[in-house]
Amino acid sequence: MSNPFKPDKLPISNIEWASLTRLIGEANAALARYDGLLHGMVNPEILLAPLTLNEAVLSSRIEGTNATNSEVLEFESGSEFGPEKTNDIQEIKNYRKALLAAEVGLEQGRPISLSLIKSLHQILMQGVRGKDKKPGEFRSEQNWIGPKNCKIEQASFVPPSPLTIHDHLEAWISYINLNEEVLSQLAVVHAQFEIIHPFMDGNGRIGRILIPLFLYQKKMLHRPMFFLSEYLEENKDEYCDALRSISAKKDWLGWLGFFLEATRTQAIRNTNKAKDILNLYEKLKIEFQKETKSQFAQPALDAFFQKPIMNTKMFMELTGITNRTTLGKILSQLESAGLIQLLREGSGRKSAVYALPELLNIAEGKNFL
């Protein structure tokens, strides 16, 4: 394949919607249950901070990064890694920064637009691999997808010509503003963005950032905090094949089925994780107070939910504790009670590092310690 692909016009016609009715209903019901839980949270930005990081890690992993939630948090706490791992971590941090910036923008009433997308891309690519590929600018060159360093003649997919990108993106934005069944529309929005491939790098990550933003803009979520990359990373081959089948076979039905099942499954997972996080928070709220008998018990708990691994300096900043004796006493009490774990002793100018393993285990779905 060496000729640029011409995307289908939106909205997509000739789809056998009847075959998707059951899956559409199940996906919507699962998402509604998740949003009900989200709506009832007093401080979701704190409670679900670990899930936001997990999304950044997994979405970036689809593109080839190799760093974990724990490594990102340890890096932010002062741990040092080799150049390649450090670059992976920085890409993840950029993704999280872009995701949070997008959330703020939409909560302030800024809708999804081409200017918003370019600003997110600027954040995503800052100072990392791809920084030389015009961050924040739609491509003016032909790109293609295929084996590393392959020529366009060996490409598995050649996106639209750069001369047509603007027209395709304008049609894409217009489609976003139509009133259709939201999850099916989201599936088309995500796929069409990946087909247009408007940037020289970072298209997959921007496309996945747009998922919670679209659901929030369409009022399917009370907060733009629905993350799909866990399912997409686990099923990466099927994800890529389903997207590829659109251009190769015009198989929109297959893609819609995959995306709706991904949404249904991940909504159930996210609901269970959110419940587990909420239950852990309520349990630890009692235990932190019991062990410290301090006015800083709640700020201490909130700090560890925002940063499940952090050094003492970060703990001081997040809690507002200025007295070092008080700070040391609280950390010692929490560690002695087994509520947090010491990862690294303080040495010289390096602060001690502590972790809240139970929270990391829920976010990552595995045992941290």
C-alpha positions in Angstrom: 0.0 0.0 0.0 1.6 3.3 -1.1 -1.3 5.5 -2.0 -2.7 7.8 0.7 -5.9 6.4 2.1 -9.2 8.4 1.6 -11.2 8.2 4.8 -15.0 7.5 4.7 -17.3 10.4 5.0 -18.9 11.0 8.3 -21.4 9.8 9.6 -20.7 6.3 8.4 -23.5 4.7 6.4 -24.5 1.1 5.8 -23.8 -0.3 9.2 -26.0 -3.1 10.5 -26.9 -1.4 13.8 -29.3 -4.1 14.8 -26.5 -6.6 15.4 -24.9 -4.2 17.9 -28.1 -3.3 19.9 -27.3 -5.7 22.8 -23.7 -4.7 23.1 -24.6 -1.0 22.9 -27.1 -1.4 25.7 -24.6 -3.4 27.9 -21.8 -0.9 27.3 -24.0 2.0 28.2 -25.3 0.3 31.3 -21.8 -0.5 32.5 -20.6 3.1 31.9 -23.7 4.5 33.7 -22.9 2.4 36.8 -19.3 3.7 36.7 -20.4 7.3 36.4 -22.9 6.8 39.2 -20.0 5.8 41.5 -17.9 8.7 40.1 -20.7 11.2 40.8 -20.9 10.1 44.4 -17.2 10.7 45.2 -16.5 13.8 47.1 -12.9 14.2 45.8 -12.5 12.0 42.7 -9.4 13.9 41.6 -7.6 12.6 44.7 -9.2 9.2 44.9 -8.7 8.3 41.3 -5.2 9.9 40.8 -3.7 6.4 40.7 -6.0 5.4 37.9 -5.0 8.6 36.0 -1.3 7.6 36.3 -2.2 4.0 35.3 -3.9 5.3 32.1 -0.8 7.3 31.2 1.5 4.3 31.8 -0.6 1.9 29.7 -1.5 4.3 26.9 2.2 5.1 26.5 3.1 1.3 26.7 0.9 0.7 23.6 3.4 3.0 21.8 6.5 1.1 23.1 7.4 2.7 26.4 8.6 0.3 29.2 8.0 1.9 32.6 5.6 1.1 35.4 3.5 3.2 37.7 5.9 2.6 40.5 8.9 3.6 38.5 7.2 6.9 37.5 6.4 7.7 41.2 9.9 6.6 42.3 11.5 8.9 39.7 9.4 11.8 40.9 10.6 11.0 44.4 14.2 11.3 43.4 15.2 7.9 42.2 17.5 7.8 39.2 17.2 5.5 36.1 19.1 5.0 32.9 18.6 7.3 29.9 16.1 5.1 28.0 14.0 4.4 31.1 14.1 8.1 32.0 12.8 9.0 28.6 10.0 6.5 28.9 9.1 8.0 32.3 9.1 11.5 30.8 6.8 10.5 28.0 4.4 9.1 30.6 4.6 12.2 32.7 3.8 14.3 29.6 0.8 12.1 28.9 -0.5 12.6 32.4 0.1 16.3 32.1 -1.8 16.5 28.8 -4.6 14.5 30.2 -5.0 16.7 33.2 -4.7 19.9 31.1 -7.5 18.6 28.9 -9.7 17.8 31.9 -9.2 21.4 33.2 -10.0 22.8 29.7 -13.3 20.9 29.4 -14.3 21.7 33.0 -13.9 25.4 32.1 -16.2 25.0 29.2 -13.7 24.6 26.4 -15.0 22.1 23.9 -13.0 19.6 21.9 -11.5 21.6 19.1 -8.5 21.4 16.7 -6.8 24.1 18.8 -7.3 22.1 22.0 -5.9 19.0 20.3 -2.8 20.9 19.1 -2.2 22.3 22.5 -2.4 18.7 24.0 0.1 17.5 21.4 2.5 20.3 22.3 2.4 19.1 25.9 2.7 15.4 25.0 5.8 15.8 22.8 7.7 18.3 24.9 11.3 17.2 25.5 10.9 13.6 24.5 11.3 11.3 21.5 9.4 13.0 18.7 10.2 16.5 19.9 11.7 17.2 16.5 8.4 16.2 14.7 6.7 19.6 15.0 4.9 19.3 18.4 1.5 21.1 18.3 1.4 21.2 14.5 -0.6 19.1 12.1 1.7 17.4 9.7 2.7 18.9 6.4 4.4 15.7 5.1 3.2 12.3 4.2 3.6 9.7 6.9 3.0 5.9 6.9 2.7 3.0 9.3 4.7 -0.2 9.0 7.8 -2.1 10.2 10.5 0.1 11.6 12.4 2.1 8.9 10.3 0.6 6.1 9.7 2.6 2.9 6.3 3.8 2.0 6.0 0.9 -0.5 6.2 -1.6 2.4 3.8 0.3 4.6 0.7 -1.4 6.1 -1.2 1.8 6.1 -0.6 5.2 4.5 -2.8 8.0 6.1 -4.4 10.7 4.0 -2.3 13.2 2.1 -1.2 16.2 4.2 -3.0 18.4 1.6 -6.4 17.0 2.7 -5.8 16.8 6.5 -7.5 20.1 7.3 -10.7 19.2 5.4 -10.8 15.7 7.1 -10.3 17.2 10.5 -13.0 19.9 10.0 -15.4 17.1 9.0 -14.3 15.1 12.0 -15.0 18.1 14.4 -18.4 18.6 12.8 -19.2 15.0 13.3 -18.3 15.3 17.0 -21.0 17.9 17.4 -23.8 15.7 15.9 -26.2 14.1 18.3 -25.9 10.3 17.8 -25.8 7.3 20.0 -22.8 8.4 22.1 -20.7 5.2 22.4 -21.0 4.2 18.8 -20.2 7.8 17.8 -17.1 7.7 20.1 -15.9 4.5 18.4 -16.1 6.2 15.0 -14.5 9.4 16.4 -11.6 7.5 17.8 -11.0 5.4 14.7 -11.3 8.3 12.2 -8.8 10.3 14.2 -6.3 7.4 14.0 -7.0 7.0 10.3 -6.4 10.7 9.6 -3.2 10.5 11.7 -2.8 14.2 11.7 0.5 14.4 13.6 3.9 13.0 12.7 4.0 11.3 16.1 1.8 10.8 19.1 -1.5 10.1 17.3 -2.4 7.0 19.3 -1.9 8.7 22.6 -3.9 11.9 21.6 -6.6 9.6 20.3 -6.9 7.8 23.6 -6.8 11.1 25.6 -9.9 12.2 23.6 -12.0 9.2 24.8 -12.8 10.6 28.3 -13.0 14.1 27.0 -15.7 13.1 24.4 -17.7 11.2 27.0 -17.5 14.2 29.4 -18.5 16.7 26.6 -21.5 14.5 25.7 -22.5 14.4 29.4 -22.0 10.7 29.8 -19.6 11.4 32.6 -19.7 13.8 35.5 -15.9 14.0 35.3 -13.6 13.2 32.3 -12.1 10.2 34.1 -12.9 7.1 32.1 -9.8 5.3 31.0 -9.7 2.6 28.3 -6.1 1.9 27.8 -5.9 -1.1 30.1 -8.1 -3.1 27.8 -6.5 -1.7 24.7 -3.0 -2.6 25.9 -4.0 -6.1 26.9 -5.6 -6.6 23.5 -3.2 -4.5 21.5 -3.0 -6.9 18.5 -6.8 -7.1 18.2 -7.0 -3.3 18.7 -4.6 -2.6 15.9 -6.1 -5.3 13.6 -9.7 -3.9 14.1 -8.5 -0.4 13.2 -6.5 -1.7 10.2 -9.6 -3.6 9.0 -11.5 -0.4 8.5 -9.0 0.8 5.8 -8.3 -2.7 4.4 -11.9 -4.1 4.3 -14.2 -1.2 5.3 -15.1 -3.3 8.3 -16.6 -0.7 10.5 -18.9 -3.3 12.1 -16.0 -5.3 13.4 -14.4 -2.2 14.8 -17.6 -1.0 16.5 -18.0 -4.4 18.1 -14.5 -4.4 19.4 -14.7 -0.9 20.8 -18.1 -1.4 22.5 -16.9 -4.6 24.1 -13.7 -2.7 25.3 -15.9 0.0 26.8 -18.2 -2.5 28.5 -15.4 -4.6 30.0 -13.3 -1.6 31.1 -16.3 0.2 32.6 -16.9 -2.9 34.8 -13.2 -3.0 35.7 -13.0 0.7 36.4 -16.1 0.5 38.6 -14.6 -2.3 40.6 -11.3 -0.5 41.0 -13.1 2.7 42.0 -15.1 0.8 44.6 -11.9 -0.8 46.0 -10.1 2.6 46.1 -13.1 4.2 47.9 -13.3 1.3 50.4 -9.6 1.5 51.1 -9.8 5.3 51.6 -12.6 4.9 54.1 -10.8 2.2 56.0 -7.5 4.1 56.1 -9.2 7.3 57.1 -10.1 5.6 60.4 -6.7 3.9 60.8 -4.6 7.0 60.0 -6.5 8.9 62.6 -6.3 6.1 65.1 -2.6 5.7 64.8 -1.5 9.4 64.6 -4.3 11.1 66.6 -3.3 14.2 64.6 -5.1 17.0 62.8 -2.9 16.0 59.9 -4.2 12.5 59.6 -6.6 13.4 56.7 -4.1 15.5 54.8 -1.6 12.6 55.2 -4.0 10.2 53.7 -4.9 12.5 50.8 -1.2 13.0 50.1 -0.6 9.2 49.8 -3.6 8.9 47.5 -2.2 11.6 45.2 1.3 10.1 45.3 1.3 6.5 46.5 5.1 6.7 46.4 6.7 9.9 47.6 9.6 11.4 49.6 9.4 13.3 52.8 9.8 16.7 51.0 6.8 15.9 48.8 4.8 14.7 51.9 5.5 18.0 53.6 4.4 20.0 50.6 1.2 18.0 50.1 0.2 18.0 53.8 1.2 21.5 54.8 3.2 20.1 57.8 6.0 22.6 58.4 7.3 21.1 61.7 9.8 18.4 60.9 9.4 16.7 64.2 5.6 16.4 63.6 6.3 15.2 60.1 8.8 12.5 61.2 6.5 11.4 64.0 3.5 10.9 61.7 5.5 9.0 59.1 7.0 6.8 61.8 3.6 6.1 63.4 2.1 5.1 60.0 5.1 2.9 59.1 5.1 1.2 62.5 1.4 0.4 62.1 2.1 -1.2 58.7 0.0 1.4 56.9 2.8 2.7 54.7 6.2 1.2 53.9 9.7 2.7 53.8 11.2 2.2 50.4 14.4 4.1 50.9 16.1 5.5 53.9 17.1 9.2 53.9 20.7 9.7 53.2 22.6 13.0 52.9 20.6 15.3 50.8 18.2 12.5 49.7 14.9 12.3 51.5 13.4 9.1 52.7 10.8 7.5 50.4 7.6 5.9 51.5 4.8 4.0 49.7 1.2 3.0 50.1 1.3 -0.5 48.6 -2.4 -1.3 48.9 -3.3 1.5 46.7 -0.7 0.7 44.1 -1.9 -2.9 44.0 -5.5 -1.8 43.2 -4.4 0.6 40.5 -2.0 -1.8 38.8 -4.1 -4.9 39.5 -1.0 -6.8 40.9 1.1 -7.0 44.0 3.5 -4.1 44.4 5.1 -5.5 47.5 
